[in-house]
Amino acid sequence: MSAAAEATGVVEMTYREALRLAMREEMRRDERVFVMGEEVGLFEGSYKVTAGLMDEFGEERVRDTPISEEGFVGAGVGAAMLGERPIVEIMTLNFLLVAMDQVVNHAAKVGAMFGGEVRCPLVIRTPNGAGNQLTAQHSQSFDGWFAGTPGLKVLAPANPADARALLKAAIRDDDPVLFIENLPIYKEKGEVDTGDDSVGEIGRAAIARPGSDLTIVSHSFATVRALKAAAALEERHGASVEVVDLRSLRPLDTETIAESVARTNRVLCVEEGWPSYGVTAEVAARVQKACFDDLDAPVERVGMAEVPLPYSKPLELAAMPGEQRVIDAALATLEGAP
């Protein structure tokens, strides 16, 4: 996107363009911000999110790294502890498993173990998700794994405007932030007010669609699915469905979820990952406690089938939490006895 386009105000752009805009703005604002990762520079990123950044900021601030997540995530932790503000791109969330020690045992614990005298303002950007026949090792959503780690903030916005605002907030935050994107979501489009330089609020959910009969709680690409399912439920069944987009997994905005459930009295939790011990499990537990007297039906959940994802396209689609599965679960919840 050109500088002229950035200055025009409200602009329709893709999710990847919104991420790129956020990084460009923050790199211009703060010389301590730099990007590092596999193929982020000369190749302009595996998903072209960093396109044009090396041309503008040079190879010192857009650094191509060896194929060693353990090494360059560790380097990012060290740079952050010394006062820089690195943005580390991981090709997919699956590959972050190689650097779990650096993320969970180091980045997330620096602030507490140093009594706040040393901080770790590190951002790790990475996509998750399935649907591209990349098989079991490359199609996973470990959102819940990382969201269960104290000291680590985890963000997963669902639209371009929130992606830009929350990535800016993550870069300015003094603690480590895992910024989860999604492979299919990169091409999603939405309006972004490029004249508004305000940052998003970490830890605050949003009502993506108002409704009165059922609350669907979701994040990232599951919110894209939920919004389509909600529209279909209204058109085909006359159901008024409210969609709560979590945006932030840690911290988690229980208050906004509870307020929605108090209005609708029914709730369906949707995620791209495995539901066992996942994000929907945590949300369901919090809803049960916060909304016990408001619920007219059991909390329902939809997620990925509990299997390593097959390569076969029909089997892959059958395993995923697609729009029809969300619709079927919503109808079952709406029909639940008071």
C-alpha positions in Angstrom: 0.0 0.0 0.0 1.4 3.4 -1.0 2.0 6.3 1.4 -0.7 8.2 -0.4 -3.2 5.5 0.2 -2.3 5.3 3.9 -3.1 9.0 4.3 -6.6 8.9 2.7 -8.4 7.9 5.9 -10.7 4.9 5.8 -9.3 2.3 3.4 -10.3 -1.2 2.6 -7.4 -3.5 2.9 -6.6 -7.1 3.6 -5.5 -8.5 6.9 -1.9 -8.9 5.7 -1.8 -5.3 4.5 -3.1 -4.1 7.9 -0.3 -6.0 9.7 2.3 -4.5 7.3 0.9 -1.1 7.9 1.1 -1.5 11.7 4.7 -2.6 11.5 5.7 0.2 9.1 4.1 2.8 11.4 5.7 1.5 14.5 9.1 1.2 12.8 8.9 4.8 11.7 7.8 5.9 15.1 10.5 4.0 17.1 13.9 3.1 15.8 14.2 0.3 18.4 11.6 -1.7 16.5 13.0 -4.2 14.1 11.8 -7.4 12.3 13.5 -10.7 12.2 12.7 -14.2 10.9 13.0 -16.6 8.0 12.7 -14.9 4.6 11.2 -11.7 6.0 13.6 -9.5 4.0 14.7 -10.4 0.5 11.7 -12.8 0.0 9.4 -10.3 1.7 7.9 -12.9 4.1 6.5 -16.4 3.5 3.0 -14.8 3.3 4.2 -11.3 2.0 3.3 -9.6 5.2 6.7 -7.9 5.4 6.7 -6.9 1.7 8.6 -3.6 1.1 9.9 -3.2 4.7 13.5 -4.1 3.8 13.5 -1.6 1.0 12.3 1.1 3.3 14.2 0.3 6.5 17.3 -1.7 5.4 18.7 -5.1 6.3 19.7 -4.0 9.8 16.0 -3.5 10.8 14.6 -6.3 8.6 16.8 -9.3 9.3 16.7 -12.6 7.5 17.6 -15.4 9.9 18.8 -19.0 9.5 16.2 -21.8 9.7 16.6 -22.1 13.5 13.6 -21.0 15.5 15.3 -21.9 18.8 18.2 -19.6 17.8 16.4 -16.5 16.6 13.6 -16.5 19.1 16.4 -16.7 21.8 18.1 -13.8 20.0 14.9 -11.9 20.1 14.5 -12.5 23.8 18.0 -11.2 24.4 17.5 -8.1 22.2 14.3 -7.3 24.1 16.0 -7.6 27.5 18.6 -5.1 26.3 16.0 -2.5 25.3 15.2 -3.2 21.7 11.7 -4.1 20.5 12.0 -7.0 18.1 9.1 -8.5 16.1 9.9 -12.1 15.4 8.1 -13.8 12.6 7.6 -17.6 12.8 6.5 -19.3 9.6 3.7 -21.2 11.3 2.7 -21.7 14.9 3.7 -25.3 14.5 7.4 -24.3 14.2 7.2 -22.3 17.5 7.3 -25.7 19.3 11.0 -25.8 18.5 11.4 -22.7 20.6 9.0 -23.4 23.5 11.8 -23.1 26.1 12.6 -19.6 24.9 9.0 -18.5 24.9 7.6 -20.3 28.0 10.7 -20.5 30.3 12.5 -17.3 29.3 10.4 -14.6 27.6 7.3 -15.1 29.8 9.2 -15.2 33.0 11.8 -12.4 32.6 9.6 -9.7 34.2 8.7 -11.7 37.3 12.1 -13.3 37.8 13.9 -9.9 37.6 11.4 -8.2 39.8 10.3 -5.9 37.0 13.8 -4.4 36.7 14.3 -6.1 33.3 11.4 -6.5 30.9 11.0 -8.4 27.6 9.1 -6.3 25.0 9.1 -9.0 22.4 6.4 -9.7 19.8 6.2 -13.0 18.1 3.9 -13.1 15.0 2.8 -16.4 13.6 -0.1 -17.9 11.7 -2.0 -21.0 12.7 -4.9 -22.9 11.2 -5.8 -25.6 8.7 -7.5 -26.0 5.3 -4.6 -26.0 2.9 -3.7 -29.7 2.9 -0.5 -29.1 4.8 -1.0 -32.3 6.9 -1.0 -32.9 10.6 2.3 -31.3 11.5 1.5 -28.0 9.8 -2.2 -27.4 10.4 -2.5 -27.0 14.1 -3.8 -24.3 16.5 -2.0 -24.3 19.8 -3.6 -21.1 21.0 -4.7 -22.6 24.3 -1.2 -24.0 25.0 0.3 -20.5 25.0 -2.6 -18.7 26.5 -2.2 -20.9 29.6 1.3 -19.4 30.2 1.4 -16.7 32.9 3.6 -13.7 31.8 2.8 -14.1 28.1 0.1 -12.1 26.5 -1.7 -13.8 23.6 -3.7 -11.9 20.9 -5.7 -13.3 18.0 -7.8 -10.6 16.2 -10.2 -11.4 13.5 -10.3 -8.4 11.1 -7.9 -6.0 9.6 -8.8 -3.0 11.8 -8.2 -4.9 15.0 -5.1 -6.6 13.5 -3.5 -3.2 12.9 -4.6 -1.7 16.2 -3.6 -4.7 18.4 -0.3 -5.3 16.6 0.6 -1.7 17.4 -0.4 -2.2 21.0 1.7 -5.4 21.2 4.8 -3.7 19.8 4.5 -0.9 22.4 3.8 -3.3 25.3 6.7 -3.9 27.7 5.9 -7.6 28.1 6.1 -10.5 25.6 3.2 -10.9 23.2 2.3 -13.8 21.0 0.3 -12.4 18.1 -1.5 -15.3 16.4 -2.7 -14.8 12.9 -4.2 -17.4 10.6 -3.4 -18.8 7.1 -6.9 -18.3 5.5 -7.5 -14.9 7.3 -4.6 -13.1 5.5 -6.9 -12.5 2.5 -9.9 -11.3 4.5 -10.7 -7.6 3.8 -12.1 -4.9 5.9 -12.1 -1.1 6.5 -9.2 0.5 8.4 -9.1 4.1 9.4 -5.5 4.9 8.5 -5.8 8.4 9.8 -6.4 7.1 13.4 -3.1 6.3 15.0 -4.6 5.0 18.3 -3.6 1.5 19.5 -5.9 -1.3 20.5 -6.7 -2.3 24.1 -5.1 -5.6 25.0 -7.5 -7.8 27.0 -10.8 -6.4 25.7 -13.3 -8.4 23.6 -15.7 -6.9 21.1 -19.3 -7.5 20.1 -18.8 -8.3 16.4 -22.5 -8.8 15.8 -25.4 -8.0 18.2 -28.1 -10.5 18.9 -30.6 -11.7 21.5 -31.2 -15.4 21.2 -27.7 -17.0 21.4 -24.1 -15.9 22.1 -21.3 -17.3 20.0 -17.8 -16.7 21.5 -14.9 -17.1 19.1 -11.5 -15.7 18.0 -9.4 -15.3 14.9 -10.7 -17.2 11.9 -13.4 -18.9 14.0 -15.0 -15.5 14.3 -15.1 -15.2 10.5 -16.9 -18.5 10.4 -19.1 -17.5 13.3 -20.3 -14.3 11.6 -21.2 -16.2 8.4 -23.0 -18.8 10.5 -24.9 -16.1 12.4 -26.0 -14.5 9.2 -27.2 -17.8 7.9 -29.1 -18.6 11.1 -30.9 -15.3 10.9 -31.8 -15.8 7.2 -32.8 -19.4 7.4 -34.2 -19.8 10.9 -34.9 -16.3 12.2 -32.5 -16.6 15.0 -30.8 -13.5 16.4 -27.2 -14.5 17.2 -24.7 -12.3 19.0 -21.0 -12.9 18.2 -18.3 -12.0 20.8 -14.9 -11.8 19.3 -12.4 -12.4 22.0 -9.4 -10.7 20.2 -7.3 -11.3 23.3 -6.9 -14.8 24.8 -4.6 -13.8 27.7 -5.8 -11.6 29.3 -9.3 -12.9 28.7 -12.3 -10.5 28.9 -14.7 -12.6 30.9 -16.9 -9.5 31.7 -17.9 -8.9 28.0 -18.7 -12.6 27.5 -20.8 -12.7 30.7 -22.7 -9.6 29.8 -23.6 -11.1 26.4 -24.7 -14.4 27.9 -26.8 -12.6 30.5 -28.7 -11.0 27.5 -29.1 -14.2 25.4 -29.1 -17.0 28.0 -27.4 -19.5 25.6 -23.8 -19.7 24.5 -21.8 -21.6 21.9 -18.0 -21.5 22.0 -16.1 -22.0 18.8 -12.3 -22.4 18.0 -10.1 -23.7 15.3 -8.1 -25.9 17.6 -8.9 -29.0 19.5 -11.5 -28.3 22.1 -10.1 -30.6 24.8 -8.1 -28.4 27.2 -8.5 -25.6 24.7 -9.7 -22.0 24.5 -13.3 -23.1 24.4 -12.8 -25.2 27.5 -11.5 -22.2 29.4 -14.3 -20.0 28.2 -17.0 -22.6 29.0 -15.6 -22.9 32.6 -15.7 -19.2 33.1 -19.2 -18.9 31.7 -20.5 -21.7 33.9 -19.2 -19.8 37.0 -20.1 -16.3 36.0 -23.4 -17.0 34.3 -24.8 -20.0 36.2 -28.1 -18.3 36.9 -28.4 -16.9 33.4 -28.0 -20.1 31.4 -31.1 -21.7 29.9 -29.1 -24.5 28.2 -25.7 -26.2 28.6 -22.7 -24.5 27.2 -21.9 -25.9 23.8 -18.5 -26.1 22.1 -17.2 -26.6 18.5 -13.6 -27.2 17.5 -11.3 -29.3 15.4 -11.9 -33.0 15.4 -9.6 -34.6 18.0 -7.3 -36.3 15.4 -4.0 -35.4 13.7 -5.3 -33.7 10.6 -5.5 -35.9 7.4 -4.0 -34.8 4.1 -7.1 -35.9 2.2 -9.1 -32.8 1.3 -12.5 -34.3 2.1 -11.2 -35.7 5.4 -9.6 -32.4 6.3 -12.8 -30.5 5.7 -14.8 -33.0 7.7 -12.4 -32.5 10.6 -12.5 -28.7 10.6 -15.0 -26.6 12.5 -16.8 -25.4 9.4 -19.8 -23.1 9.0 -22.3 -25.9 8.9 -21.0 -27.5 12.1 -21.3 -24.1 13.8 -24.9 -23.8 12.5 -25.8 -27.3 13.7 -24.4 -26.7 17.2 -26.1 -23.3 17.4 -29.5 -24.9 16.5 -29.0 -27.6 19.1 -28.2 -25.0 21.7 -31.2 -22.9 20.7 -33.5 -25.9 21.0 -32.1 -26.9 24.4 -34.7 -27.1 27.2 -34.9 -24.1 29.5 
